[in-house]
Amino acid sequence: MAAGYHHRPNGGGGAPMPDPSFLWNVFQRVDKDRSGIISDNELQQALSNGKSVMSL
C-alpha cells in the first residue's frame, strides 16, 4: 500500500482516503512562499519538477 494511505475499515469502493498529515506535508512542499495558497507557478513547478513532490 502506498505511503500516506490507510485501509478503509468499511471496505467501501473507490480509492482509499489519504492521511491528512500526508496531504498537509505535500501542500507545504508545493506552497513555496508559504502564502497558504498554491499559485499557478507553484503548481506548474511541482508538476514539472524532475523529482516527485509526493515521495517522502
mmCIF entry with sequence, helices, sheets and N, C-alpha, C, O atoms, coordinates in Angstrom:
data_MODEL
# 
_entry.id   MODEL 
# 
_entity.id                         1 
_entity.type                       polymer 
_entity.pdbx_number_of_molecules   1 
# 
_entity_poly.entity_id                      1 
_entity_poly.type                           'polypeptide(L)' 
_entity_poly.nstd_linkage                   no 
_entity_poly.nstd_monomer                   no 
_entity_poly.pdbx_seq_one_letter_code       MAAGYHHRPNGGGGAPMPDPSFLWNVFQRVDKDRSGIISDNELQQALSNGKSVMSL 
_entity_poly.pdbx_seq_one_letter_code_can   MAAGYHHRPNGGGGAPMPDPSFLWNVFQRVDKDRSGIISDNELQQALSNGKSVMSL 
_entity_poly.pdbx_strand_id                 A 
# 
loop_
_entity_poly_seq.entity_id 
_entity_poly_seq.num 
_entity_poly_seq.mon_id 
_entity_poly_seq.hetero 
1 1  MET n 
1 2  ALA n 
1 3  ALA n 
1 4  GLY n 
1 5  TYR n 
1 6  HIS n 
1 7  HIS n 
1 8  ARG n 
1 9  PRO n 
1 10 ASN n 
1 11 GLY n 
1 12 GLY n 
1 13 GLY n 
1 14 GLY n 
1 15 ALA n 
1 16 PRO n 
1 17 MET n 
1 18 PRO n 
1 19 ASP n 
1 20 PRO n 
1 21 SER n 
1 22 PHE n 
1 23 LEU n 
1 24 TRP n 
1 25 ASN n 
1 26 VAL n 
1 27 PHE n 
1 28 GLN n 
1 29 ARG n 
1 30 VAL n 
1 31 ASP n 
1 32 LYS n 
1 33 ASP n 
1 34 ARG n 
1 35 SER n 
1 36 GLY n 
1 37 ILE n 
1 38 ILE n 
1 39 SER n 
1 40 ASP n 
1 41 ASN n 
1 42 GLU n 
1 43 LEU n 
1 44 GLN n 
1 45 GLN n 
1 46 ALA n 
1 47 LEU n 
1 48 SER n 
1 49 ASN n 
1 50 GLY n 
1 51 LYS n 
1 52 SER n 
1 53 VAL n 
1 54 MET n 
1 55 SER n 
1 56 LEU n 
# 
_struct_asym.id          A 
_struct_asym.entity_id   1 
# 
loop_
_struct_conf.conf_type_id 
_struct_conf.id 
_struct_conf.pdbx_PDB_helix_id 
_struct_conf.beg_label_comp_id 
_struct_conf.beg_label_asym_id 
_struct_conf.beg_label_seq_id 
_struct_conf.pdbx_beg_PDB_ins_code 
_struct_conf.end_label_comp_id 
_struct_conf.end_label_asym_id 
_struct_conf.end_label_seq_id 
_struct_conf.pdbx_end_PDB_ins_code 
_struct_conf.beg_auth_comp_id 
_struct_conf.beg_auth_asym_id 
_struct_conf.beg_auth_seq_id 
_struct_conf.end_auth_comp_id 
_struct_conf.end_auth_asym_id 
_struct_conf.end_auth_seq_id 
_struct_conf.pdbx_PDB_helix_class 
_struct_conf.details 
_struct_conf.pdbx_PDB_helix_length 
HELX_P HELX_P1 AA1 PRO A 20 ? VAL A 30 ? PRO A 20 VAL A 30 1 ? 11 
HELX_P HELX_P2 AA2 ASP A 40 ? SER A 48 ? ASP A 40 SER A 48 1 ? 9  
# 
_struct_conf_type.id          HELX_P 
_struct_conf_type.criteria    ? 
_struct_conf_type.reference   ? 
# 
loop_
_atom_site.group_PDB 
_atom_site.id 
_atom_site.type_symbol 
_atom_site.label_atom_id 
_atom_site.label_alt_id 
_atom_site.label_comp_id 
_atom_site.label_asym_id 
_atom_site.label_entity_id 
_atom_site.label_seq_id 
_atom_site.pdbx_PDB_ins_code 
_atom_site.Cartn_x 
_atom_site.Cartn_y 
_atom_site.Cartn_z 
_atom_site.occupancy 
_atom_site.B_iso_or_equiv 
_atom_site.pdbx_formal_charge 
_atom_site.auth_seq_id 
_atom_site.auth_comp_id 
_atom_site.auth_asym_id 
_atom_site.auth_atom_id 
_atom_site.pdbx_PDB_model_num 
ATOM 1   N N  . MET A 1 1  ? 0.849   -1.178 0.000   1.00 0.00 ? 1  MET A N  1 
ATOM 2   C CA . MET A 1 1  ? 0.000   0.000  0.000   1.00 0.00 ? 1  MET A CA 1 
ATOM 3   C C  . MET A 1 1  ? 0.892   1.238  0.000   1.00 0.00 ? 1  MET A C  1 
ATOM 4   O O  . MET A 1 1  ? 1.931   1.233  0.660   1.00 0.00 ? 1  MET A O  1 
ATOM 5   N N  . ALA A 1 2  ? 0.528   2.279  -0.705  1.00 0.00 ? 2  ALA A N  1 
ATOM 6   C CA . ALA A 1 2  ? 1.336   3.489  -0.845  1.00 0.00 ? 2  ALA A CA 1 
ATOM 7   C C  . ALA A 1 2  ? 1.474   4.228  0.479   1.00 0.00 ? 2  ALA A C  1 
ATOM 8   O O  . ALA A 1 2  ? 0.566   4.202  1.309   1.00 0.00 ? 2  ALA A O  1 
ATOM 9   N N  . ALA A 1 3  ? 2.607   4.883  0.672   1.00 0.00 ? 3  ALA A N  1 
ATOM 10  C CA . ALA A 1 3  ? 2.824   5.677  1.874   1.00 0.00 ? 3  ALA A CA 1 
ATOM 11  C C  . ALA A 1 3  ? 1.794   6.792  1.959   1.00 0.00 ? 3  ALA A C  1 
ATOM 12  O O  . ALA A 1 3  ? 1.460   7.418  0.953   1.00 0.00 ? 3  ALA A O  1 
ATOM 13  N N  . GLY A 1 4  ? 1.296   7.037  3.157   1.00 0.00 ? 4  GLY A N  1 
ATOM 14  C CA . GLY A 1 4  ? 0.336   8.104  3.352   1.00 0.00 ? 4  GLY A CA 1 
ATOM 15  C C  . GLY A 1 4  ? -1.105  7.669  3.172   1.00 0.00 ? 4  GLY A C  1 
ATOM 16  O O  . GLY A 1 4  ? -2.018  8.481  3.322   1.00 0.00 ? 4  GLY A O  1 
ATOM 17  N N  . TYR A 1 5  ? -1.326  6.405  2.853   1.00 0.00 ? 5  TYR A N  1 
ATOM 18  C CA . TYR A 1 5  ? -2.686  5.902  2.662   1.00 0.00 ? 5  TYR A CA 1 
ATOM 19  C C  . TYR A 1 5  ? -2.974  4.825  3.697   1.00 0.00 ? 5  TYR A C  1 
ATOM 20  O O  . TYR A 1 5  ? -2.070  4.128  4.155   1.00 0.00 ? 5  TYR A O  1 
ATOM 21  N N  . HIS A 1 6  ? -4.228  4.702  4.052   1.00 0.00 ? 6  HIS A N  1 
ATOM 22  C CA . HIS A 1 6  ? -4.615  3.676  5.009   1.00 0.00 ? 6  HIS A CA 1 
ATOM 23  C C  . HIS A 1 6  ? -5.859  2.950  4.530   1.00 0.00 ? 6  HIS A C  1 
ATOM 24  O O  . HIS A 1 6  ? -6.586  3.433  3.661   1.00 0.00 ? 6  HIS A O  1 
ATOM 25  N N  . HIS A 1 7  ? -6.090  1.788  5.108   1.00 0.00 ? 7  HIS A N  1 
ATOM 26  C CA . HIS A 1 7  ? -7.227  0.947  4.719   1.00 0.00 ? 7  HIS A CA 1 
ATOM 27  C C  . HIS A 1 7  ? -8.530  1.512  5.268   1.00 0.00 ? 7  HIS A C  1 
ATOM 28  O O  . HIS A 1 7  ? -8.585  1.974  6.408   1.00 0.00 ? 7  HIS A O  1 
ATOM 29  N N  . ARG A 1 8  ? -9.571  1.471  4.456   1.00 0.00 ? 8  ARG A N  1 
ATOM 30  C CA . ARG A 1 8  ? -10.904 1.871  4.910   1.00 0.00 ? 8  ARG A CA 1 
ATOM 31  C C  . ARG A 1 8  ? -11.537 0.706  5.656   1.00 0.00 ? 8  ARG A C  1 
ATOM 32  O O  . ARG A 1 8  ? -11.682 -0.379 5.091   1.00 0.00 ? 8  ARG A O  1 
ATOM 33  N N  . PRO A 1 9  ? -11.914 0.907  6.907   1.00 0.00 ? 9  PRO A N  1 
ATOM 34  C CA . PRO A 1 9  ? -12.460 -0.204 7.676   1.00 0.00 ? 9  PRO A CA 1 
ATOM 35  C C  . PRO A 1 9  ? -13.779 -0.739 7.124   1.00 0.00 ? 9  PRO A C  1 
ATOM 36  O O  . PRO A 1 9  ? -14.076 -1.922 7.295   1.00 0.00 ? 9  PRO A O  1 
ATOM 37  N N  . ASN A 1 10 ? -14.576 0.104  6.465   1.00 0.00 ? 10 ASN A N  1 
ATOM 38  C CA . ASN A 1 10 ? -15.863 -0.362 5.948   1.00 0.00 ? 10 ASN A CA 1 
ATOM 39  C C  . ASN A 1 10 ? -15.721 -1.060 4.601   1.00 0.00 ? 10 ASN A C  1 
ATOM 40  O O  . ASN A 1 10 ? -16.710 -1.554 4.058   1.00 0.00 ? 10 ASN A O  1 
ATOM 41  N N  . GLY A 1 11 ? -14.515 -1.109 4.056   1.00 0.00 ? 11 GLY A N  1 
ATOM 42  C CA . GLY A 1 11 ? -14.288 -1.801 2.788   1.00 0.00 ? 11 GLY A CA 1 
ATOM 43  C C  . GLY A 1 11 ? -14.982 -1.154 1.609   1.00 0.00 ? 11 GLY A C  1 
ATOM 44  O O  . GLY A 1 11 ? -15.216 -1.821 0.601   1.00 0.00 ? 11 GLY A O  1 
ATOM 45  N N  . GLY A 1 12 ? -15.321 0.132  1.700   1.00 0.00 ? 12 GLY A N  1 
ATOM 46  C CA . GLY A 1 12 ? -16.025 0.842  0.636   1.00 0.00 ? 12 GLY A CA 1 
ATOM 47  C C  . GLY A 1 12 ? -15.243 0.864  -0.662  1.00 0.00 ? 12 GLY A C  1 
ATOM 48  O O  . GLY A 1 12 ? -14.022 0.707  -0.662  1.00 0.00 ? 12 GLY A O  1 
ATOM 49  N N  . GLY A 1 13 ? -15.942 1.058  -1.762  1.00 0.00 ? 13 GLY A N  1 
ATOM 50  C CA . GLY A 1 13 ? -15.298 1.100  -3.068  1.00 0.00 ? 13 GLY A CA 1 
ATOM 51  C C  . GLY A 1 13 ? -14.527 2.387  -3.280  1.00 0.00 ? 13 GLY A C  1 
ATOM 52  O O  . GLY A 1 13 ? -14.611 3.314  -2.474  1.00 0.00 ? 13 GLY A O  1 
ATOM 53  N N  . GLY A 1 14 ? -13.787 2.437  -4.349  1.00 0.00 ? 14 GLY A N  1 
ATOM 54  C CA . GLY A 1 14 ? -13.024 3.631  -4.689  1.00 0.00 ? 14 GLY A CA 1 
ATOM 55  C C  . GLY A 1 14 ? -11.655 3.633  -4.035  1.00 0.00 ? 14 GLY A C  1 
ATOM 56  O O  . GLY A 1 14 ? -11.255 2.675  -3.373  1.00 0.00 ? 14 GLY A O  1 
ATOM 57  N N  . ALA A 1 15 ? -10.960 4.721  -4.235  1.00 0.00 ? 15 ALA A N  1 
ATOM 58  C CA . ALA A 1 15 ? -9.607  4.861  -3.703  1.00 0.00 ? 15 ALA A CA 1 
ATOM 59  C C  . ALA A 1 15 ? -9.647  5.069  -2.194  1.00 0.00 ? 15 ALA A C  1 
ATOM 60  O O  . ALA A 1 15 ? -10.605 5.640  -1.673  1.00 0.00 ? 15 ALA A O  1 
ATOM 61  N N  . PRO A 1 16 ? -8.612  4.609  -1.486  1.00 0.00 ? 16 PRO A N  1 
ATOM 62  C CA . PRO A 1 16 ? -8.553  4.837  -0.043  1.00 0.00 ? 16 PRO A CA 1 
ATOM 63  C C  . PRO A 1 16 ? -8.367  6.321  0.256   1.00 0.00 ? 16 PRO A C  1 
ATOM 64  O O  . PRO A 1 16 ? -7.817  7.066  -0.555  1.00 0.00 ? 16 PRO A O  1 
ATOM 65  N N  . MET A 1 17 ? -8.824  6.730  1.407   1.00 0.00 ? 17 MET A N  1 
ATOM 66  C CA . MET A 1 17 ? -8.684  8.128  1.818   1.00 0.00 ? 17 MET A CA 1 
ATOM 67  C C  . MET A 1 17 ? -7.242  8.393  2.246   1.00 0.00 ? 17 MET A C  1 
ATOM 68  O O  . MET A 1 17 ? -6.696  7.648  3.059   1.00 0.00 ? 17 MET A O  1 
ATOM 69  N N  . PRO A 1 18 ? -6.618  9.446  1.708   1.00 0.00 ? 18 PRO A N  1 
ATOM 70  C CA . PRO A 1 18 ? -5.240  9.755  2.106   1.00 0.00 ? 18 PRO A CA 1 
ATOM 71  C C  . PRO A 1 18 ? -5.194  10.302 3.530   1.00 0.00 ? 18 PRO A C  1 
ATOM 72  O O  . PRO A 1 18 ? -6.150  10.914 4.005   1.00 0.00 ? 18 PRO A O  1 
ATOM 73  N N  . ASP A 1 19 ? -4.087  10.075 4.188   1.00 0.00 ? 19 ASP A N  1 
ATOM 74  C CA . ASP A 1 19 ? -3.866  10.569 5.536   1.00 0.00 ? 19 ASP A CA 1 
ATOM 75  C C  . ASP A 1 19 ? -3.754  12.091 5.496   1.00 0.00 ? 19 ASP A C  1 
ATOM 76  O O  . ASP A 1 19 ? -2.970  12.614 4.704   1.00 0.00 ? 19 ASP A O  1 
ATOM 77  N N  . PRO A 1 20 ? -4.515  12.830 6.327   1.00 0.00 ? 20 PRO A N  1 
ATOM 78  C CA . PRO A 1 20 ? -4.465  14.301 6.295   1.00 0.00 ? 20 PRO A CA 1 
ATOM 79  C C  . PRO A 1 20 ? -3.060  14.875 6.529   1.00 0.00 ? 20 PRO A C  1 
ATOM 80  O O  . PRO A 1 20 ? -2.707  15.887 5.924   1.00 0.00 ? 20 PRO A O  1 
ATOM 81  N N  . SER A 1 21 ? -2.264  14.253 7.386   1.00 0.00 ? 21 SER A N  1 
ATOM 82  C CA . SER A 1 21 ? -0.916  14.780 7.626   1.00 0.00 ? 21 SER A CA 1 
ATOM 83  C C  . SER A 1 21 ? -0.031  14.605 6.390   1.00 0.00 ? 21 SER A C  1 
ATOM 84  O O  . SER A 1 21 ? 0.844   15.431 6.131   1.00 0.00 ? 21 SER A O  1 
ATOM 85  N N  . PHE A 1 22 ? -0.255  13.533 5.631   1.00 0.00 ? 22 PHE A N  1 
ATOM 86  C CA . PHE A 1 22 ? 0.465   13.334 4.373   1.00 0.00 ? 22 PHE A CA 1 
ATOM 87  C C  . PHE A 1 22 ? 0.106   14.439 3.376   1.00 0.00 ? 22 PHE A C  1 
ATOM 88  O O  . PHE A 1 22 ? 0.982   15.014 2.731   1.00 0.00 ? 22 PHE A O  1 
ATOM 89  N N  . LEU A 1 23 ? -1.188  14.725 3.258   1.00 0.00 ? 23 LEU A N  1 
ATOM 90  C CA . LEU A 1 23 ? -1.641  15.775 2.338   1.00 0.00 ? 23 LEU A CA 1 
ATOM 91  C C  . LEU A 1 23 ? -1.100  17.137 2.751   1.00 0.00 ? 23 LEU A C  1 
ATOM 92  O O  . LEU A 1 23 ? -0.692  17.925 1.898   1.00 0.00 ? 23 LEU A O  1 
ATOM 93  N N  . TRP A 1 24 ? -1.091  17.423 4.051   1.00 0.00 ? 24 TRP A N  1 
ATOM 94  C CA . TRP A 1 24 ? -0.590  18.707 4.543   1.00 0.00 ? 24 TRP A CA 1 
ATOM 95  C C  . TRP A 1 24 ? 0.898   18.847 4.222   1.00 0.00 ? 24 TRP A C  1 
ATOM 96  O O  . TRP A 1 24 ? 1.353   19.926 3.841   1.00 0.00 ? 24 TRP A O  1 
ATOM 97  N N  . ASN A 1 25 ? 1.649   17.767 4.374   1.00 0.00 ? 25 ASN A N  1 
ATOM 98  C CA . ASN A 1 25 ? 3.075   17.788 4.061   1.00 0.00 ? 25 ASN A CA 1 
ATOM 99  C C  . ASN A 1 25 ? 3.306   18.091 2.586   1.00 0.00 ? 25 ASN A C  1 
ATOM 100 O O  . ASN A 1 25 ? 4.166   18.901 2.243   1.00 0.00 ? 25 ASN A O  1 
ATOM 101 N N  . VAL A 1 26 ? 2.534   17.438 1.710   1.00 0.00 ? 26 VAL A N  1 
ATOM 102 C CA . VAL A 1 26 ? 2.655   17.688 0.268   1.00 0.00 ? 26 VAL A CA 1 
ATOM 103 C C  . VAL A 1 26 ? 2.290   19.134 -0.035  1.00 0.00 ? 26 VAL A C  1 
ATOM 104 O O  . VAL A 1 26 ? 2.993   19.797 -0.797  1.00 0.00 ? 26 VAL A O  1 
ATOM 105 N N  . PHE A 1 27 ? 1.205   19.634 0.547   1.00 0.00 ? 27 PHE A N  1 
ATOM 106 C CA . PHE A 1 27 ? 0.783   21.019 0.320   1.00 0.00 ? 27 PHE A CA 1 
ATOM 107 C C  . PHE A 1 27 ? 1.897   21.988 0.716   1.00 0.00 ? 27 PHE A C  1 
ATOM 108 O O  . PHE A 1 27 ? 2.215   22.911 -0.033  1.00 0.00 ? 27 PHE A O  1 
ATOM 109 N N  . GLN A 1 28 ? 2.487   21.776 1.890   1.00 0.00 ? 28 GLN A N  1 
ATOM 110 C CA . GLN A 1 28 ? 3.544   22.678 2.359   1.00 0.00 ? 28 GLN A CA 1 
ATOM 111 C C  . GLN A 1 28 ? 4.767   22.646 1.449   1.00 0.00 ? 28 GLN A C  1 
ATOM 112 O O  . GLN A 1 28 ? 5.434   23.667 1.274   1.00 0.00 ? 28 GLN A O  1 
ATOM 113 N N  . ARG A 1 29 ? 5.067   21.494 0.871   1.00 0.00 ? 29 ARG A N  1 
ATOM 114 C CA . ARG A 1 29 ? 6.220   21.387 -0.025  1.00 0.00 ? 29 ARG A CA 1 
ATOM 115 C C  . ARG A 1 29 ? 5.965   22.104 -1.350  1.00 0.00 ? 29 ARG A C  1 
ATOM 116 O O  . ARG A 1 29 ? 6.909   22.585 -1.977  1.00 0.00 ? 29 ARG A O  1 
ATOM 117 N N  . VAL A 1 30 ? 4.724   22.181 -1.777  1.00 0.00 ? 30 VAL A N  1 
ATOM 118 C CA . VAL A 1 30 ? 4.385   22.850 -3.036  1.00 0.00 ? 30 VAL A CA 1 
ATOM 119 C C  . VAL A 1 30 ? 4.219   24.357 -2.822  1.00 0.00 ? 30 VAL A C  1 
ATOM 120 O O  . VAL A 1 30 ? 4.587   25.143 -3.695  1.00 0.00 ? 30 VAL A O  1 
ATOM 121 N N  . ASP A 1 31 ? 3.671   24.771 -1.679  1.00 0.00 ? 31 ASP A N  1 
ATOM 122 C CA . ASP A 1 31 ? 3.424   26.184 -1.353  1.00 0.00 ? 31 ASP A CA 1 
ATOM 123 C C  . ASP A 1 31 ? 4.730   26.846 -0.905  1.00 0.00 ? 31 ASP A C  1 
ATOM 124 O O  . ASP A 1 31 ? 4.932   27.110 0.280   1.00 0.00 ? 31 ASP A O  1 
ATOM 125 N N  . LYS A 1 32 ? 5.601   27.104 -1.865  1.00 0.00 ? 32 LYS A N  1 
ATOM 126 C CA . LYS A 1 32 ? 6.962   27.588 -1.575  1.00 0.00 ? 32 LYS A CA 1 
ATOM 127 C C  . LYS A 1 32 ? 6.994   28.928 -0.834  1.00 0.00 ? 32 LYS A C  1 
ATOM 128 O O  . LYS A 1 32 ? 7.862   29.135 0.014   1.00 0.00 ? 32 LYS A O  1 
ATOM 129 N N  . ASP A 1 33 ? 6.062   29.843 -1.138  1.00 0.00 ? 33 ASP A N  1 
ATOM 130 C CA . ASP A 1 33 ? 6.094   31.156 -0.493  1.00 0.00 ? 33 ASP A CA 1 
ATOM 131 C C  . ASP A 1 33 ? 5.298   31.197 0.812   1.00 0.00 ? 33 ASP A C  1 
ATOM 132 O O  . ASP A 1 33 ? 5.166   32.255 1.427   1.00 0.00 ? 33 ASP A O  1 
ATOM 133 N N  . ARG A 1 34 ? 4.770   30.049 1.233   1.00 0.00 ? 34 ARG A N  1 
ATOM 134 C CA . ARG A 1 34 ? 4.025   29.919 2.489   1.00 0.00 ? 34 ARG A CA 1 
ATOM 135 C C  . ARG A 1 34 ? 2.841   30.875 2.586   1.00 0.00 ? 34 ARG A C  1 
ATOM 136 O O  . ARG A 1 34 ? 2.525   31.378 3.663   1.00 0.00 ? 34 ARG A O  1 
ATOM 137 N N  . SER A 1 35 ? 2.188   31.120 1.446   1.00 0.00 ? 35 SER A N  1 
ATOM 138 C CA . SER A 1 35 ? 1.030   32.030 1.419   1.00 0.00 ? 35 SER A CA 1 
ATOM 139 C C  . SER A 1 35 ? -0.253  31.330 1.856   1.00 0.00 ? 35 SER A C  1 
ATOM 140 O O  . SER A 1 35 ? -1.250  31.992 2.145   1.00 0.00 ? 35 SER A O  1 
ATOM 141 N N  . GLY A 1 36 ? -0.237  30.010 1.905   1.00 0.00 ? 36 GLY A N  1 
ATOM 142 C CA . GLY A 1 36 ? -1.439  29.255 2.224   1.00 0.00 ? 36 GLY A CA 1 
ATOM 143 C C  . GLY A 1 36 ? -2.263  28.946 0.987   1.00 0.00 ? 36 GLY A C  1 
ATOM 144 O O  . GLY A 1 36 ? -3.329  28.335 1.078   1.00 0.00 ? 36 GLY A O  1 
ATOM 145 N N  . ILE A 1 37 ? -1.770  29.367 -0.166  1.00 0.00 ? 37 ILE A N  1 
ATOM 146 C CA . ILE A 1 37 ? -2.428  29.136 -1.458  1.00 0.00 ? 37 ILE A CA 1 
ATOM 147 C C  . ILE A 1 37 ? -1.368  28.639 -2.432  1.00 0.00 ? 37 ILE A C  1 
ATOM 148 O O  . ILE A 1 37 ? -0.258  29.170 -2.475  1.00 0.00 ? 37 ILE A O  1 
ATOM 149 N N  . ILE A 1 38 ? -1.711  27.626 -3.210  1.00 0.00 ? 38 ILE A N  1 
ATOM 150 C CA . ILE A 1 38 ? -0.785  27.153 -4.247  1.00 0.00 ? 38 ILE A CA 1 
ATOM 151 C C  . ILE A 1 38 ? -1.072  27.941 -5.511  1.00 0.00 ? 38 ILE A C  1 
ATOM 152 O O  . ILE A 1 38 ? -2.135  27.805 -6.118  1.00 0.00 ? 38 ILE A O  1 
ATOM 153 N N  . SER A 1 39 ? -0.112  28.767 -5.898  1.00 0.00 ? 39 SER A N  1 
ATOM 154 C CA . SER A 1 39 ? -0.267  29.609 -7.092  1.00 0.00 ? 39 SER A CA 1 
ATOM 155 C C  . SER A 1 39 ? -0.104  28.780 -8.361  1.00 0.00 ? 39 SER A C  1 
ATOM 156 O O  . SER A 1 39 ? 0.347   27.635 -8.321  1.00 0.00 ? 39 SER A O  1 
ATOM 157 N N  . ASP A 1 40 ? -0.477  29.379 -9.481  1.00 0.00 ? 40 ASP A N  1 
ATOM 158 C CA . ASP A 1 40 ? -0.291  28.722 -10.776 1.00 0.00 ? 40 ASP A CA 1 
ATOM 159 C C  . ASP A 1 40 ? 1.168   28.325 -10.974 1.00 0.00 ? 40 ASP A C  1 
ATOM 160 O O  . ASP A 1 40 ? 1.469   27.214 -11.412 1.00 0.00 ? 40 ASP A O  1 
ATOM 161 N N  . ASN A 1 41 ? 2.071   29.252 -10.643 1.00 0.00 ? 41 ASN A N  1 
ATOM 162 C CA . ASN A 1 41 ? 3.504   28.991 -10.836 1.00 0.00 ? 41 ASN A CA 1 
ATOM 163 C C  . ASN A 1 41 ? 4.002   27.870 -9.933  1.00 0.00 ? 41 ASN A C  1 
ATOM 164 O O  . ASN A 1 41 ? 4.783   27.024 -10.368 1.00 0.00 ? 41 ASN A O  1 
ATOM 165 N N  . GLU A 1 42 ? 3.553   27.856 -8.673  1.00 0.00 ? 42 GLU A N  1 
ATOM 166 C CA . GLU A 1 42 ? 3.966   26.803 -7.748  1.00 0.00 ? 42 GLU A CA 1 
ATOM 167 C C  . GLU A 1 42 ? 3.455   25.443 -8.213  1.00 0.00 ? 42 GLU A C  1 
ATOM 168 O O  . GLU A 1 42 ? 4.177   24.448 -8.139  1.00 0.00 ? 42 GLU A O  1 
ATOM 169 N N  . LEU A 1 43 ? 2.227   25.398 -8.687  1.00 0.00 ? 43 LEU A N  1 
ATOM 170 C CA . LEU A 1 43 ? 1.668   24.149 -9.186  1.00 0.00 ? 43 LEU A CA 1 
ATOM 171 C C  . LEU A 1 43 ? 2.421   23.679 -10.426 1.00 0.00 ? 43 LEU A C  1 
ATOM 172 O O  . LEU A 1 43 ? 2.753   22.500 -10.551 1.00 0.00 ? 43 LEU A O  1 
ATOM 173 N N  . GLN A 1 44 ? 2.688   24.604 -11.337 1.00 0.00 ? 44 GLN A N  1 
ATOM 174 C CA . GLN A 1 44 ? 3.434   24.256 -12.553 1.00 0.00 ? 44 GLN A CA 1 
ATOM 175 C C  . GLN A 1 44 ? 4.812   23.722 -12.203 1.00 0.00 ? 44 GLN A C  1 
ATOM 176 O O  . GLN A 1 44 ? 5.275   22.740 -12.784 1.00 0.00 ? 44 GLN A O  1 
ATOM 177 N N  . GLN A 1 45 ? 5.467   24.379 -11.242 1.00 0.00 ? 45 GLN A N  1 
ATOM 178 C CA . GLN A 1 45 ? 6.800   23.942 -10.815 1.00 0.00 ? 45 GLN A CA 1 
ATOM 179 C C  . GLN A 1 45 ? 6.741   22.546 -10.216 1.00 0.00 ? 45 GLN A C  1 
ATOM 180 O O  . GLN A 1 45 ? 7.590   21.703 -10.508 1.00 0.00 ? 45 GLN A O  1 
ATOM 181 N N  . ALA A 1 46 ? 5.740   22.301 -9.379  1.00 0.00 ? 46 ALA A N  1 
ATOM 182 C CA . ALA A 1 46 ? 5.609   20.991 -8.734  1.00 0.00 ? 46 ALA A CA 1 
ATOM 183 C C  . ALA A 1 46 ? 5.343   19.901 -9.762  1.00 0.00 ? 46 ALA A C  1 
ATOM 184 O O  . ALA A 1 46 ? 5.899   18.807 -9.662  1.00 0.00 ? 46 ALA A O  1 
ATOM 185 N N  . LEU A 1 47 ? 4.503   20.185 -10.743 1.00 0.00 ? 47 LEU A N  1 
ATOM 186 C CA . LEU A 1 47 ? 4.144   19.171 -11.735 1.00 0.00 ? 47 LEU A CA 1 
ATOM 187 C C  . LEU A 1 47 ? 5.267   18.906 -12.727 1.00 0.00 ? 47 LEU A C  1 
ATOM 188 O O  . LEU A 1 47 ? 5.382   17.798 -13.252 1.00 0.00 ? 47 LEU A O  1 
ATOM 189 N N  . SER A 1 48 ? 6.091   19.908 -12.988 1.00 0.00 ? 48 SER A N  1 
ATOM 190 C CA . SER A 1 48 ? 7.158   19.732 -13.976 1.00 0.00 ? 48 SER A CA 1 
ATOM 191 C C  . SER A 1 48 ? 8.503   19.400 -13.334 1.00 0.00 ? 48 SER A C  1 
ATOM 192 O O  . SER A 1 48 ? 9.492   19.194 -14.037 1.00 0.00 ? 48 SER A O  1 
ATOM 193 N N  . ASN A 1 49 ? 8.543   19.346 -12.012 1.00 0.00 ? 49 ASN A N  1 
ATOM 194 C CA . ASN A 1 49 ? 9.765   19.059 -11.284 1.00 0.00 ? 49 ASN A CA 1 
ATOM 195 C C  . ASN A 1 49 ? 10.214  17.630 -11.599 1.00 0.00 ? 49 ASN A C  1 
ATOM 196 O O  . ASN A 1 49 ? 9.393   16.719 -11.706 1.00 0.00 ? 49 ASN A O  1 
ATOM 197 N N  . GLY A 1 50 ? 11.525  17.450 -11.745 1.00 0.00 ? 50 GLY A N  1 
ATOM 198 C CA . GLY A 1 50 ? 12.060  16.124 -12.043 1.00 0.00 ? 50 GLY A CA 1 
ATOM 199 C C  . GLY A 1 50 ? 11.852  15.120 -10.920 1.00 0.00 ? 50 GLY A C  1 
ATOM 200 O O  . GLY A 1 50 ? 11.700  13.928 -11.183 1.00 0.00 ? 50 GLY A O  1 
ATOM 201 N N  . LYS A 1 51 ? 11.843  15.579 -9.677  1.00 0.00 ? 51 LYS A N  1 
ATOM 202 C CA . LYS A 1 51 ? 11.594  14.656 -8.572  1.00 0.00 ? 51 LYS A CA 1 
ATOM 203 C C  . LYS A 1 51 ? 10.168  14.852 -8.065  1.00 0.00 ? 51 LYS A C  1 
ATOM 204 O O  . LYS A 1 51 ? 9.644   15.966 -8.069  1.00 0.00 ? 51 LYS A O  1 
ATOM 205 N N  . SER A 1 52 ? 9.570   13.794 -7.646  1.00 0.00 ? 52 SER A N  1 
ATOM 206 C CA . SER A 1 52 ? 8.172   13.818 -7.230  1.00 0.00 ? 52 SER A CA 1 
ATOM 207 C C  . SER A 1 52 ? 7.992   14.532 -5.900  1.00 0.00 ? 52 SER A C  1 
ATOM 208 O O  . SER A 1 52 ? 8.738   14.280 -4.954  1.00 0.00 ? 52 SER A O  1 
ATOM 209 N N  . VAL A 1 53 ? 7.027   15.403 -5.823  1.00 0.00 ? 53 VAL A N  1 
ATOM 210 C CA . VAL A 1 53 ? 6.681   16.083 -4.567  1.00 0.00 ? 53 VAL A CA 1 
ATOM 211 C C  . VAL A 1 53 ? 6.042   15.073 -3.613  1.00 0.00 ? 53 VAL A C  1 
ATOM 212 O O  . VAL A 1 53 ? 6.118   15.228 -2.394  1.00 0.00 ? 53 VAL A O  1 
ATOM 213 N N  . MET A 1 54 ? 5.417   14.046 -4.173  1.00 0.00 ? 54 MET A N  1 
ATOM 214 C CA . MET A 1 54 ? 4.702   13.079 -3.371  1.00 0.00 ? 54 MET A CA 1 
ATOM 215 C C  . MET A 1 54 ? 5.616   12.101 -2.634  1.00 0.00 ? 54 MET A C  1 
ATOM 216 O O  . MET A 1 54 ? 5.212   11.549 -1.611  1.00 0.00 ? 54 MET A O  1 
ATOM 217 N N  . SER A 1 55 ? 6.826   11.873 -3.119  1.00 0.00 ? 55 SER A N  1 
ATOM 218 C CA . SER A 1 55 ? 7.696   10.904 -2.467  1.00 0.00 ? 55 SER A CA 1 
ATOM 219 C C  . SER A 1 55 ? 8.278   11.505 -1.192  1.00 0.00 ? 55 SER A C  1 
ATOM 220 O O  . SER A 1 55 ? 8.680   12.668 -1.157  1.00 0.00 ? 55 SER A O  1 
ATOM 221 N N  . LEU A 1 56 ? 8.312   10.705 -0.176  1.00 0.00 ? 56 LEU A N  1 
ATOM 222 C CA . LEU A 1 56 ? 8.818   11.197 1.118   1.00 0.00 ? 56 LEU A CA 1 
ATOM 223 C C  . LEU A 1 56 ? 10.124  10.541 1.456   1.00 0.00 ? 56 LEU A C  1 
ATOM 224 O O  . LEU A 1 56 ? 10.704  10.825 2.503   1.00 0.00 ? 56 LEU A O  1 
# 
